[in-house]
């Protein structure tokens, strides 16, 4: 999640290695001993299980990533005006928490990054996420508390089987489309890809250009159509793709992409409406009131 104030898209199972920081007495002089504090860490399960990274990536076949608990130093990063203005506060905070510094945040798959962000938030502010929710029936905005302590990873390999789509050895997704009978090969987006999509949406908004969220996303993750990988063929297909094929492609891709699931039950205190909903991760997720 970079500069995405409205949505993180998240989840991940979390295993703890320690829970509270412990003071460690070090050698001092006279009557004034010095102290150091060990910051606890935890291992966060990756939705991708590390299987979708290239062999030269530090997370290749790694199922978990170790992060430190958030401290006041990370809060300083999150409130830095210069970092917020540049839109890099969250990435800088997350990199600061990584124990393994060879990991480039921009190369993380979106779902894996989401899992790390949720874990980081929980270590900093606890498992309760208090926010405002608008009821989709009566349109009343009310306070609601969500529990983010144990989000689950989706089983993307099983989901691929259920949707009758193929995961290639290269980590791509092959999706057959019903109308054109074309087979579209898709890659899973990284944090850098997500950032580019956000910047493109902002650019169009500034210039008052009509939004093209769906087609821009297709351009980001479609790598071939019927085995043809040149950009001209892909662009021609995107422009001519029937709406039914586009809908199927969006639905299957969104369902299969490795991610965390923060769907929880919401019950409206005004009208009594009850349903499962995705936790609305807004600006107060890392900047609670």
C-alpha positions in Angstrom: 0.0 0.0 0.0 1.5 3.2 -1.1 -0.4 6.5 -0.7 -3.6 4.4 -0.7 -5.6 6.2 1.9 -8.9 4.4 1.1 -7.9 0.8 0.8 -5.1 -1.5 1.6 -6.4 -4.7 0.2 -5.1 -7.0 3.2 -4.6 -10.1 5.4 -2.2 -12.7 6.8 -1.7 -15.2 9.5 0.8 -14.0 12.1 3.0 -16.1 14.3 4.7 -14.4 17.3 8.3 -15.0 18.5 7.9 -12.6 21.5 5.3 -10.4 22.9 6.8 -7.7 25.1 10.1 -5.9 25.1 12.4 -6.9 27.9 14.9 -4.5 29.6 18.5 -5.9 29.5 21.0 -4.5 32.0 24.4 -3.8 30.4 27.6 -2.9 32.1 27.6 0.5 33.8 29.9 2.6 36.0 29.4 3.6 39.6 25.8 3.7 40.7 24.3 4.5 37.3 24.0 1.2 35.2 23.0 1.6 31.6 20.1 -0.2 29.9 19.4 -1.5 26.5 16.0 -2.7 25.3 15.5 -5.6 22.9 12.6 -4.9 20.5 10.5 -8.0 19.9 9.9 -9.4 16.5 7.4 -11.7 14.8 7.2 -13.8 11.7 4.4 -12.8 9.3 3.1 -15.4 6.9 3.2 -14.4 3.2 0.1 -15.0 1.2 2.3 -15.9 -1.8 4.3 -18.4 0.3 7.3 -17.0 -1.6 6.4 -19.2 -4.6 5.8 -16.4 -7.0 9.1 -14.5 -6.7 12.0 -15.1 -9.1 14.9 -17.3 -8.0 17.1 -14.3 -7.4 14.6 -12.6 -5.1 15.4 -12.8 -1.3 11.8 -14.0 -0.7 11.9 -16.8 -3.2 10.3 -19.8 -1.5 10.2 -18.0 1.8 6.9 -18.5 3.6 7.4 -15.9 6.3 9.1 -12.5 6.8 10.4 -11.3 10.2 9.6 -7.8 11.3 10.2 -5.8 14.4 7.4 -4.3 16.5 6.6 -0.7 15.8 8.3 1.9 18.1 8.2 5.6 18.5 10.8 5.8 15.7 8.3 4.4 13.2 5.7 6.8 14.5 8.1 9.6 13.7 8.4 8.3 10.1 4.6 8.1 9.8 4.2 11.7 10.8 7.0 13.1 8.8 5.6 15.9 6.6 8.3 15.5 4.0 7.8 11.7 3.7 4.0 12.1 3.7 4.2 14.7 0.9 6.4 12.4 -1.1 4.0 9.5 -0.5 6.7 7.2 0.9 6.0 7.3 4.6 4.4 3.8 4.7 7.1 2.2 2.6 9.9 3.8 4.7 8.2 2.7 7.9 7.8 -0.9 6.6 11.4 -1.1 5.4 12.5 0.2 8.9 10.7 -2.8 10.5 12.2 -5.5 8.2 14.9 -7.6 9.9 16.2 -8.6 6.4 17.3 -5.4 4.8 18.0 -7.0 1.4 14.2 -6.9 0.7 13.2 -4.1 -1.7 9.7 -3.0 -0.6 8.8 -2.0 -4.2 9.3 -5.6 -5.4 6.9 -7.1 -2.8 3.7 -8.6 -4.2 0.7 -6.5 -3.2 -0.8 -9.1 -1.0 2.4 -9.8 0.8 2.9 -6.2 1.5 -0.6 -5.9 2.8 0.1 -8.8 5.2 3.1 -7.0 6.5 1.3 -3.7 6.9 -1.5 -5.2 8.9 1.0 -7.0 11.2 2.9 -3.8 11.6 -0.2 -1.9 12.5 -1.3 -4.5 15.1 2.1 -4.4 16.8 2.0 -0.6 17.0 -1.6 0.0 18.0 -3.1 -3.3 19.0 -5.6 -5.8 17.4 -8.6 -3.5 17.6 -9.1 -1.2 14.7 -11.7 1.5 15.5 -13.1 3.4 12.6 -16.2 4.9 11.1 -18.5 2.7 8.9 -21.4 3.9 6.7 -24.3 1.4 6.5 -25.0 0.5 2.9 -28.8 0.4 3.7 -29.6 3.3 5.9 -26.5 5.4 5.0 -25.8 6.1 8.7 -22.2 6.6 9.6 -21.3 5.1 13.0 -18.3 4.0 15.0 -17.3 0.3 14.7 -14.4 -1.8 16.0 -12.8 -4.5 13.9 -10.5 -7.2 15.1 -7.3 -7.5 12.9 -5.5 -9.9 15.2 -5.8 -13.1 13.1 -6.4 -12.3 9.4 -6.2 -15.4 7.1 -4.3 -15.8 3.8 -6.3 -17.0 0.8 -5.2 -20.3 -0.8 -4.5 -18.9 -4.3 -3.4 -22.3 -5.7 -6.7 -23.9 -4.6 -8.7 -20.9 -5.9 -7.0 -21.2 -9.3 -8.2 -24.9 -9.4 -11.7 -23.8 -8.4 -11.9 -21.3 -11.2 -10.3 -23.7 -13.7 -7.4 -21.5 -14.4 -3.7 -22.4 -14.7 -0.7 -21.2 -12.6 2.4 -21.4 -14.8 5.9 -22.4 -13.5 6.8 -18.7 -14.0 4.2 -17.6 -11.5 1.7 -16.3 -14.1 -2.0 -16.9 -14.3 -3.6 -18.2 -17.5 -7.3 -17.3 -17.8 -9.5 -18.6 -20.6 -12.2 -16.1 -21.6 -15.8 -17.1 -22.6 -16.6 -14.8 -25.5 -13.4 -14.4 -27.5 -12.1 -17.8 -26.4 -8.8 -16.1 -25.9 -6.4 -17.2 -23.2 -5.0 -14.3 -21.3 -1.8 -14.6 -19.3 -1.5 -12.3 -16.2 1.2 -11.6 -13.7 0.7 -10.6 -10.1 1.3 -6.9 -9.3 4.0 -5.6 -7.1 4.0 -2.6 -4.8 5.8 -0.6 -7.6 3.0 -1.6 -10.0 0.4 -0.4 -7.6 2.2 2.8 -7.1 2.3 3.4 -10.9 -1.4 2.8 -11.1 -2.1 5.3 -8.3 0.1 7.9 -10.0 -1.6 7.4 -13.3 -5.1 7.8 -11.7 -3.9 11.0 -10.0 -2.4 12.4 -13.2 -5.7 11.9 -15.0 -7.6 13.5 -12.2 -5.4 16.5 -12.2 -5.7 16.9 -15.9 -9.4 16.2 -15.8 -9.0 13.2 -18.1 -11.7 10.5 -18.0 -10.8 7.8 -15.6 -9.8 4.4 -17.1 -9.2 2.3 -14.0 -10.2 -1.0 -15.5 -8.2 -0.8 -18.7 -5.1 0.7 -16.9 -5.2 -2.3 -14.6 -5.4 -4.7 -17.6 -2.4 -3.0 -19.1 -0.5 -3.6 -15.8 -1.1 -7.3 -15.4 -1.8 -8.8 -18.8 1.5 -10.2 -20.2 0.2 -12.1 -23.2 -2.9 -12.9 -25.3 -3.0 -16.3 -27.0 0.8 -16.5 -26.5 1.4 -13.1 -28.1 3.3 -10.8 -25.7 3.9 -7.7 -27.8 2.3 -4.6 -26.4 0.5 -3.7 -29.6 -1.4 -7.0 -29.6 -2.2 -6.7 -25.9 -3.4 -3.1 -26.3 -5.6 -4.0 -29.3 -7.2 -6.9 -27.4 -7.9 -4.7 -24.3 -9.6 -2.1 -26.5 -11.8 -4.7 -28.2 -12.4 -7.0 -25.3 -16.2 -7.7 -24.8 -17.6 -6.5 -21.5 -18.4 -10.1 -20.5 -14.8 -11.2 -20.9 -13.6 -8.1 -19.1 -15.9 -8.9 -16.2 -14.7 -12.5 -16.0 -11.1 -11.5 -16.1 -11.5 -8.9 -13.3 -13.4 -11.3 -11.2 -11.0 -14.3 -11.5 -7.9 -12.2 -11.1 -9.2 -10.4 -8.0 -10.3 -13.8 -6.5 -7.0 -15.7 -7.1 -4.4 -13.0 -6.5 -2.5 -13.9 -3.3 -3.7 -11.7 -0.5 -5.1 -11.6 3.0 -8.8 -11.7 3.9 -10.1 -9.1 6.3 -13.8 -9.7 5.7 -15.7 -9.4 9.0 -19.3 -9.1 10.1 -20.9 -5.7 10.4 -24.2 -5.0 12.1 -25.8 -1.6 11.8 -26.8 -0.1 15.1 -29.5 2.0 13.5 -31.4 -0.3 11.1 -30.1 -3.7 12.2 -28.6 -4.6 8.8 -26.0 -7.3 9.1 -23.6 -8.7 6.5 -20.0 -9.6 6.0 -17.9 -6.6 4.7 -14.3 -5.9 3.9 -12.7 -3.9 6.7 -12.6 -0.3 5.4 -8.9 0.6 5.8 -8.8 4.3 5.6 -6.4 7.1 6.8 -7.0 6.2 10.4 -5.5 2.7 10.0 -1.9 4.0 10.7 -3.0 7.4 11.9 -5.6 6.6 14.6 -7.3 9.4 16.4 
